[in-house]
């Protein structure tokens, strides 16, 4: 009888844990990796990361108490038996939690380590390649860095004597976009098949260097990485669903360089006309601002969130997004990605299962409310900063 009651109790306990933490099953992703994102259904919402759930003590206790009441209703045990059962259940819970969170903790720790570096002397090539390696462990960090070093060495041979920052910027531009022996007559160009980098693999630097077809992530960051190695001031800036380069010369003059179009100069008004943005977003630094090094690292690391969403690991996507947003609080694009991950969880765990809210089990409603809050709050915060979804 005791054994029967124990197994039923453990089933109830584990059932709740699995519903809270192990929801990274395969499902129809819908518009996988779409940059716009999804705001929750008016009645529903989405869910947070495993870490976020278990940091919310009231939420956890509610579910654990449901399991405990279920256990008590099945069997009455004495103190010795209760202690024995609770030790076994605790062991199971710890194992389950560990198996789910160990991978997430590793990714979060590696992301946080990127921000722990000295931002004044950070090597963006190292950052970009380390991030790409997390997504694709087959990428050799040393090999990639050696390729960058080789590119820089070739560009140095293209510089005139006493080269200033404009000479260096022009040499980088020529190396990347003009066909010649410096790039084996294989210039880099815009990938018209996937211009937004919706396929996460196309946002990896190794892919860009291999096939010479890039997007508005790989193209500006290769230019920035090479320029940084040459000692010029090049930083990213953001427009809706786009990244471009801001180049500052010795006189302090800032020039936008559009790396998806030969790194030619472009005015702010060009981006405002081509990629509509609100005045609030510009005033709040969401768009067109020159990013700090810390914000630059955040933009580079965002592909990790996109990759986790692609893999339908939504809890982890939300947790990693929180880690990145702590270093770039006004990053509206990432807020929307976080809200989108929550949407997919809501869609899978509630919208597709229950026709009405009344049919949702009472024990699951705090989880539903939590996900709705995550989804709604991220979009509300982004919109308060001036972000707006682009029309399809």
MIDO-528746 format. One line per 4 residues: number of its first residue (from 1); for each residue z, y, x of C-alpha. Coordinates in pm, 1 decimal, padded with zeros to 6 digits, always signed. Layout:
<sites>
NUM = Z,Y,X  ...
</sites>
This chain:
<sites>
1 = +00000.0,+00000.0,+00000.0  +00090.1,+00235.3,+00278.3  -00232.0,+00157.1,+00460.4  -00433.5,+00210.7,+00142.4
5 = -00263.9,+00544.4,+00078.5  -00310.8,+00651.8,+00437.5  -00685.2,+00585.6,+00432.1  -00725.4,+00772.9,+00105.0
9 = -00525.1,+01063.0,+00239.9  -00721.5,+01072.6,+00561.7  -01043.0,+01067.7,+00361.1  -00926.6,+01370.5,+00162.3
13 = -00816.5,+01555.9,+00473.3  -01132.6,+01478.8,+00666.8  -01348.0,+01557.4,+00365.2  -01213.2,+01912.3,+00361.1
17 = -01252.0,+01951.1,+00735.5  -01609.4,+01832.3,+00721.9  -01690.6,+02069.2,+00438.9  -01543.4,+02355.7,+00636.8
21 = -01669.1,+02282.7,+00985.0  -01934.3,+02013.8,+00996.4  -02206.0,+02173.3,+00788.1  -02477.9,+02186.2,+01048.6
25 = -02680.4,+01915.0,+00877.4  -03057.6,+01942.1,+00863.4  -03194.2,+02121.8,+00563.9  -03492.9,+02321.7,+00452.4
29 = -03444.6,+02636.0,+00656.3  -03681.1,+02836.7,+00442.2  -03830.8,+03118.7,+00646.9  -03701.9,+02989.6,+00977.8
33 = -03620.5,+03267.6,+01219.8  -03761.2,+03544.4,+01002.5  -03662.9,+03878.0,+01159.3  -03590.7,+04059.0,+00834.2
37 = -03302.7,+03838.9,+00727.3  -03163.4,+03746.7,+00390.8  -02904.2,+03918.2,+00180.7  -02700.9,+03696.6,-00047.9
41 = -02769.2,+03624.5,-00411.3  -02577.4,+03870.7,-00633.9  -02346.4,+03590.7,-00742.7  -02316.4,+03411.5,-00408.0
45 = -02283.2,+03463.4,-00032.7  -02251.4,+03290.3,+00306.7  -02013.4,+03138.9,+00554.0  -01856.4,+03218.6,+00892.8
49 = -01815.1,+03029.4,+01214.5  -01576.7,+02740.5,+01258.0  -01360.8,+02959.7,+01479.9  -01355.0,+03234.8,+01217.3
53 = -01246.8,+02994.8,+00944.3  -00964.3,+02847.0,+01141.5  -00837.5,+03185.6,+01250.9  -00791.2,+03272.1,+00884.0
57 = -00458.0,+03100.5,+00827.6  -00443.7,+03151.4,+00453.6  -00790.3,+03005.3,+00408.1  -00710.8,+02699.3,+00621.4
61 = -00376.8,+02637.8,+00457.1  -00529.3,+02650.3,+00112.0  -00761.4,+02363.4,+00197.4  -00501.6,+02167.4,+00385.9
65 = -00263.7,+02195.4,+00093.8  -00528.7,+02053.4,-00136.6  -00549.9,+01747.5,+00086.3  -00170.7,+01719.3,+00102.7
69 = -00133.7,+01732.3,-00274.8  -00397.6,+01463.7,-00305.2  -00205.5,+01245.8,-00066.2  +00126.1,+01292.0,-00245.0
73 = -00028.5,+01203.3,-00578.9  -00144.2,+00871.3,-00437.1  +00168.2,+00737.6,-00277.7  +00528.4,+00821.0,-00203.2
77 = +00632.2,+00741.3,+00150.9  +00957.4,+00764.8,+00338.6  +01023.2,+01003.7,+00627.6  +00936.3,+00753.9,+00900.7
81 = +00610.1,+00659.0,+00733.3  +00527.3,+01024.3,+00670.1  +00575.8,+01112.3,+01036.9  +00360.1,+00819.1,+01140.3
85 = +00083.8,+00913.4,+00898.1  +00092.2,+01281.2,+00993.2  +00064.4,+01196.3,+01361.4  -00240.7,+00984.2,+01292.9
89 = -00395.6,+01247.3,+01069.1  -00323.6,+01518.3,+01324.4  -00495.7,+01311.6,+01591.5  -00800.5,+01269.0,+01370.7
93 = -00807.3,+01641.2,+01289.9  -00778.6,+01739.0,+01655.3  -01059.3,+01503.6,+01749.0  -01285.1,+01632.6,+01472.0
97 = -01214.7,+01993.0,+01558.1  -01270.8,+01929.2,+01926.5  -01600.6,+01750.8,+01870.0  -01732.5,+02042.1,+01661.9
101 = -01598.6,+02331.0,+01866.2  -01646.1,+02215.7,+02224.4  -02016.4,+02306.3,+02230.6  -01953.5,+02637.4,+02056.7
105 = -01669.4,+02727.4,+02290.1  -01896.4,+02660.9,+02588.0  -02173.2,+02885.9,+02456.7  -01929.0,+03162.0,+02366.1
109 = -01762.5,+03141.2,+02707.2  -02098.3,+03163.9,+02882.7  -02199.1,+03462.1,+02671.1  -01868.8,+03637.5,+02736.3
113 = -01913.4,+03571.4,+03109.4  -02236.3,+03771.1,+03099.7  -02039.9,+04077.2,+02988.4  -01761.3,+04021.2,+03241.2
117 = -01991.4,+04122.9,+03526.7  -01997.6,+04464.2,+03692.1  -02242.0,+04647.1,+03467.3  -02319.7,+04905.6,+03734.5
121 = -02463.5,+04635.1,+03959.2  -02571.5,+04370.5,+03711.9  -02890.2,+04176.1,+03785.0  -03082.8,+04161.9,+03458.5
125 = -03310.7,+03889.7,+03595.6  -03008.7,+03666.6,+03641.3  -02882.5,+03750.4,+03292.2  -03214.1,+03680.3,+03121.0
129 = -03271.4,+03352.4,+03302.5  -02915.4,+03231.5,+03243.1  -02953.7,+03299.7,+02870.3  -03285.8,+03115.6,+02864.1
133 = -03126.3,+02824.6,+03049.7  -02862.6,+02789.2,+02775.4  -03145.8,+02746.2,+02524.7  -03354.8,+02520.8,+02748.6
137 = -03148.5,+02349.4,+03021.7  -03470.0,+02225.1,+03185.8  -03531.7,+02580.7,+03307.1  -03430.8,+02607.8,+03671.3
141 = -03242.7,+02930.9,+03732.6  -03312.9,+02919.3,+04106.4  -03683.8,+02854.6,+04054.4  -03714.4,+03138.7,+03806.5
145 = -03530.3,+03381.3,+04032.3  -03754.9,+03277.5,+04320.6  -04058.9,+03359.1,+04106.2  -03918.4,+03703.7,+04033.1
149 = -03849.9,+03759.5,+04404.2  -04206.5,+03659.9,+04484.1  -04343.5,+03902.7,+04225.8  -04133.2,+04185.5,+04367.5
153 = -04246.0,+04104.8,+04721.4  -04610.9,+04128.1,+04614.3  -04552.6,+04454.9,+04428.8  -04392.6,+04604.9,+04739.4
157 = -04716.4,+04543.8,+04929.0  -04897.0,+04747.5,+04662.9  -04679.8,+05057.7,+04711.6  -04797.7,+05364.4,+04903.4
161 = -04587.1,+05506.5,+05184.8  -04283.3,+05701.9,+05061.9  -04336.9,+05575.9,+04710.0  -04150.4,+05761.5,+04438.1
165 = -04039.2,+05617.4,+04104.4  -04375.1,+05686.9,+03939.1  -04557.0,+05503.5,+04219.9  -04326.5,+05206.4,+04170.0
169 = -04368.0,+05208.1,+03793.3  -04744.9,+05220.3,+03835.3  -04735.8,+04930.0,+04081.6  -04536.8,+04720.1,+03833.8
173 = -04782.3,+04812.1,+03559.7  -05080.0,+04719.3,+03776.6  -04926.9,+04389.7,+03885.3  -04861.3,+04283.1,+03527.3
177 = -05163.0,+04412.9,+03337.7  -05455.7,+04456.9,+03578.9  -05646.2,+04151.4,+03689.8  -05650.3,+04104.7,+04066.5
181 = -05542.7,+03886.8,+04357.8  -05183.7,+04008.0,+04311.6  -05156.8,+03802.3,+03990.5  -05420.1,+03538.5,+04073.9
185 = -05656.1,+03721.7,+03837.7  -05433.3,+03617.9,+03547.0  -05298.2,+03938.2,+03394.5  -05023.3,+03928.4,+03134.0
189 = -05118.8,+04012.9,+02776.4  -04982.7,+04041.7,+02423.7  -04951.6,+03713.7,+02234.2  -05143.4,+03791.9,+01917.2
193 = -05056.9,+03450.0,+01772.0  -04683.3,+03522.8,+01778.9  -04637.6,+03896.2,+01842.6  -04279.3,+03904.7,+01709.8
197 = -04169.0,+03597.2,+01900.7  -04076.4,+03408.3,+01584.1  -04095.4,+03091.4,+01791.9  -03783.2,+03128.5,+02005.0
201 = -03949.6,+02943.1,+02293.3  -04195.5,+03230.1,+02322.5  -03904.5,+03463.8,+02398.1  -03815.2,+03273.2,+02713.9
205 = -03918.6,+03438.2,+03040.4  -04035.4,+03106.3,+03183.6  -04282.0,+03069.9,+02897.5  -04418.4,+03421.7,+02951.0
209 = -04464.5,+03371.4,+03323.8  -04634.2,+03035.9,+03266.3  -04886.5,+03125.8,+02996.0  -04901.8,+03503.9,+03058.0
213 = -04877.7,+03574.8,+02684.0  -04579.8,+03780.0,+02574.7  -04412.4,+03966.1,+02291.7  -04185.3,+04264.7,+02246.4
217 = -03897.5,+04080.7,+02414.3  -04051.4,+03913.5,+02717.5  -04293.9,+04196.0,+02797.3  -04045.5,+04484.0,+02820.1
221 = -03784.3,+04273.0,+02994.8  -04019.0,+04149.0,+03265.9  -04115.2,+04512.1,+03331.2  -03747.9,+04615.2,+03336.9
225 = -03647.5,+04325.9,+03563.5  -03920.3,+04402.4,+03817.0  -03853.0,+04775.2,+03797.4  -03480.5,+04724.2,+03848.8
229 = -03550.1,+04517.5,+04160.8  -03758.8,+04808.2,+04292.3  -03480.1,+05056.6,+04225.1  -03630.0,+05256.1,+03939.7
233 = -03445.2,+05358.4,+03623.2  -03594.7,+05149.2,+03342.5  -03396.1,+05054.6,+03033.9  -03477.9,+04909.4,+02695.3
237 = -03482.2,+05094.3,+02367.1  -03510.9,+04954.3,+02017.0  -03734.7,+05028.9,+01720.2  -03749.9,+04813.9,+01404.8
241 = -03829.8,+04458.3,+01518.9  -03943.3,+04595.5,+01854.4  -03821.9,+04666.3,+02207.9  -03988.3,+04910.5,+02446.8
245 = -03904.0,+05069.1,+02783.1  -03756.7,+05409.4,+02864.5  -03839.3,+05513.2,+03219.9  -03651.2,+05801.7,+03385.9
249 = -03799.6,+05959.0,+03699.4  -03626.6,+06150.3,+03980.5  -03652.0,+06475.3,+03785.6  -03467.6,+06322.8,+03490.4
253 = -03775.4,+06314.6,+03269.3  -03767.8,+06023.6,+03026.1  -04095.8,+05856.8,+02930.4  -04143.0,+05575.1,+02682.7
257 = -04359.2,+05291.5,+02814.1  -04514.1,+05055.3,+02559.8  -04523.6,+04724.5,+02743.9  -04713.9,+04542.3,+02468.1
261 = -04999.0,+04785.9,+02534.7  -05037.0,+04802.3,+02911.7  -04710.6,+04993.9,+02967.6  -04886.2,+05313.4,+02864.9
265 = -04678.8,+05619.1,+02765.3  -04581.7,+05653.0,+02399.3  -04391.0,+05929.2,+02220.8  -04098.1,+05871.5,+01988.3
269 = -04310.1,+05996.8,+01699.8  -04549.4,+05708.9,+01762.9  -04273.9,+05458.2,+01693.6  -04151.5,+05650.7,+01391.5
273 = -04501.8,+05647.6,+01245.3  -04578.2,+05285.9,+01324.3  -04235.8,+05139.1,+01252.9  -04067.9,+05344.8,+00979.7
277 = -03701.9,+05418.9,+01040.9  -03451.7,+05645.0,+00871.8  -03315.5,+05965.9,+01018.9  -02966.0,+05814.1,+00993.7
281 = -03067.8,+05518.3,+01209.3  -03204.2,+05747.8,+01479.4  -02900.5,+05978.3,+01463.6  -02665.7,+05678.7,+01489.4
285 = -02846.7,+05542.3,+01793.4  -02967.2,+05231.4,+01611.6  -03325.9,+05313.0,+01708.4  -03497.5,+05504.5,+01991.1
289 = -03180.9,+05542.8,+02201.5  -03172.6,+05444.4,+02567.1  -02946.2,+05142.1,+02588.6  -02658.4,+05104.2,+02831.7
293 = -02646.9,+04801.8,+03060.3  -02387.2,+04638.5,+02835.8  -02607.5,+04692.8,+02530.9  -02903.2,+04559.0,+02728.5
297 = -02716.2,+04237.0,+02798.5  -02640.3,+04214.1,+02426.2  -03008.7,+04243.9,+02336.7  -03099.6,+03976.7,+02592.0
301 = -02829.8,+03742.6,+02457.5  -02942.8,+03779.9,+02096.0  -03207.2,+03511.4,+02141.6  -02917.0,+03264.3,+02153.6
305 = -02826.1,+03354.3,+01796.0  -03187.6,+03317.4,+01690.6  -03204.2,+02978.4,+01858.0  -02886.8,+02859.0,+01683.7
309 = -03028.4,+02970.3,+01348.8  -03349.8,+02786.6,+01429.3  -03144.1,+02472.7,+01494.8  -02955.8,+02531.7,+01168.5
313 = -02628.3,+02566.1,+01356.9  -02526.2,+02857.9,+01140.9  -02153.0,+02856.2,+01208.8  -02215.7,+02884.2,+01580.2
317 = -02477.8,+03153.5,+01525.5  -02222.0,+03367.7,+01343.5  -01956.4,+03310.4,+01609.0  -02190.2,+03399.1,+01897.6
321 = -02312.2,+03703.7,+01705.5  -01951.8,+03820.9,+01677.4  -01907.7,+03781.8,+02053.2  -02217.7,+03992.5,+02120.9
325 = -02141.5,+04255.6,+01857.7  -01805.8,+04319.4,+02024.3  -02007.8,+04468.2,+02311.5  -02274.5,+04642.6,+02101.8
329 = -02112.3,+04734.0,+01767.5  -02412.3,+04932.3,+01635.2  -02662.2,+04650.8,+01689.5  -02798.2,+04645.1,+01335.0
333 = -03060.4,+04377.3,+01404.5  -02791.3,+04131.9,+01511.5  -02573.2,+04222.4,+01212.5  -02863.1,+04122.9,+00990.5
337 = -02907.5,+03797.0,+01182.2  -02538.5,+03721.5,+01130.0  -02570.4,+03794.9,+00758.7  -02881.6,+03579.9,+00743.0
341 = -02699.8,+03283.1,+00897.1  -02436.3,+03326.3,+00627.9  -02708.3,+03334.5,+00362.9  -02849.8,+02999.8,+00472.6
345 = -02503.2,+02847.5,+00453.5  -02453.5,+02983.1,+00103.4  -02793.1,+02858.5,-00000.5  -02724.9,+02510.7,+00133.4
349 = -02361.0,+02465.1,+00037.8  -02349.3,+02648.8,-00295.5  -02671.7,+02785.5,-00442.9  -02857.2,+02456.1,-00416.9
353 = -02563.9,+02251.9,-00546.6  -02407.1,+02445.3,-00833.0  -02599.1,+02614.2,-01117.2  -02304.4,+02843.2,-01193.0
357 = -01993.0,+02965.9,-01017.1  -01779.0,+02791.5,-01280.1  -01899.2,+02454.6,-01151.5  -01775.3,+02513.8,-00796.5
361 = -01461.0,+02312.3,-00717.3  -01152.8,+02530.6,-00701.2  -01079.1,+02420.2,-00346.1  -01418.0,+02549.2,-00227.1
365 = -01398.4,+02892.9,-00383.8  -01209.6,+03063.6,-00099.6  -01482.9,+02938.2,+00133.0  -01748.5,+03075.1,-00102.8
369 = -01574.8,+03413.6,-00119.1  -01547.1,+03422.1,+00258.3  -01918.5,+03356.2,+00304.6  -02010.6,+03614.6,+00043.7
373 = -01799.7,+03868.5,+00228.3  -01962.1,+03787.5,+00562.7  -02310.2,+03815.3,+00419.5  -02252.5,+04129.1,+00214.5
377 = -02049.1,+04316.0,+00474.9  -02300.6,+04266.7,+00756.2  -02588.1,+04400.8,+00550.3  -02374.5,+04684.9,+00413.1
381 = -02269.3,+04787.6,+00765.4  -02626.9,+04777.3,+00893.5  -02749.9,+04981.7,+00597.2  -02469.4,+05235.4,+00645.1
385 = -02602.9,+05290.3,+00998.1  -02947.9,+05359.1,+00854.7  -03109.1,+05016.4,+00894.9  -03354.7,+04920.9,+00624.1
389 = -03557.1,+04603.5,+00574.4  -03923.6,+04653.6,+00649.5  -04154.1,+04590.2,+00356.5  -04357.5,+04271.7,+00384.7
</sites>
